[in-house]
Amino acid sequence: MKSTRSIALLVAAALALGLVAQRAFAQTYDNSVRLGLYVIKYNVKADDISGPFVPPGASVDVNDTNTLYFAYVRRLNKDFDIEFAFGNPPKTETVGKGPATLGSAPFDGQVLATAKWLSPSVLLQYKFLDESSAWRPYVGFGFNYTHFYDIQSTAAGEAVTGGPTKTTLTNSFTWAANVGVSYHIDGPWNVYASYNYAPVKSKATLETAGVSRTTTIHFNPSAYVFSVGYSF
């Protein structure tokens, strides 16, 4: 009788442990935070700069950059997430493109100005495969808002424009998309890799001693994101 009770207790304990393990395996989290790296590649197409004393073919380009990535992600259900993505505002460098010189000042390849970007995105993401899968590809679509600030002309830029120059860039609001994959490490930990794109553009105005020059810049940044996520 004692043996029968012991066996019954062992079976009950095994069933209980199995139920706990099943629940742990099936556990889902509604929130996650991610931290990683943005590798930003610009695909610039800019109009020729228009205004007094600017020769045809004078345009600009933007140097690639890297910055810190962080995001908050909310699970909507087993198939959909919504991602609020941010980045430490990167400092970008605008360089001259076209003639070797403007007047007597070097132009082509010279850093003319710098600016910082505040560029959050909101993306609705669809996740493929089952929640129990270690690998889960996903695609996302949403919106991006970019605000440019702390815009500074360099000495080389002011040599080209003819003196102290105030530069303004209009803000951008546009669609954004990404495609990526997640890998479940253990418990609440995951790693992610994704490709992100938004057709950011802005009108640049340069004011120098009452002389105004303008161009429209299509930045078209591609961002490769590598991050680690913690869910809770």
Order of alpha helices (4+ residues) and beta strands (2+ residues): alpha-beta-beta-beta-beta-beta-beta-beta-beta-beta-beta-beta-alpha-beta-beta-beta-beta-beta-beta
